[in-house]
Amino acid sequence: MIRGHIDNLGNALLEIQVQGARGSTTLVGHLDTEFDGADLSLPIDVAVTLGLDLAYRMEFELATGERTTQLVFTGIGSMGD
């Protein structure tokens, strides 16, 4: 079962389990209903603490049109039981 709730602003929030080489944790993530990918955005300190593997750098275009380069890590993520 996927666990989550709707906040007071109408945003869908889901519990997501993330696992890396050095640990795992459950986070509450905002479901972006206008995004068509299968990626999870995490603060870099969380990715490093969990031991997620650095895969590459990638350029993204934000909704404002601004372009930014971010680090992309790989790990294991799951939702529900």
Helices and strands as residue ranges (DSSP letters): E 4-6, E 12-20, E 23-30, H 44-50, E 53-61, E 67-74, E 76-78
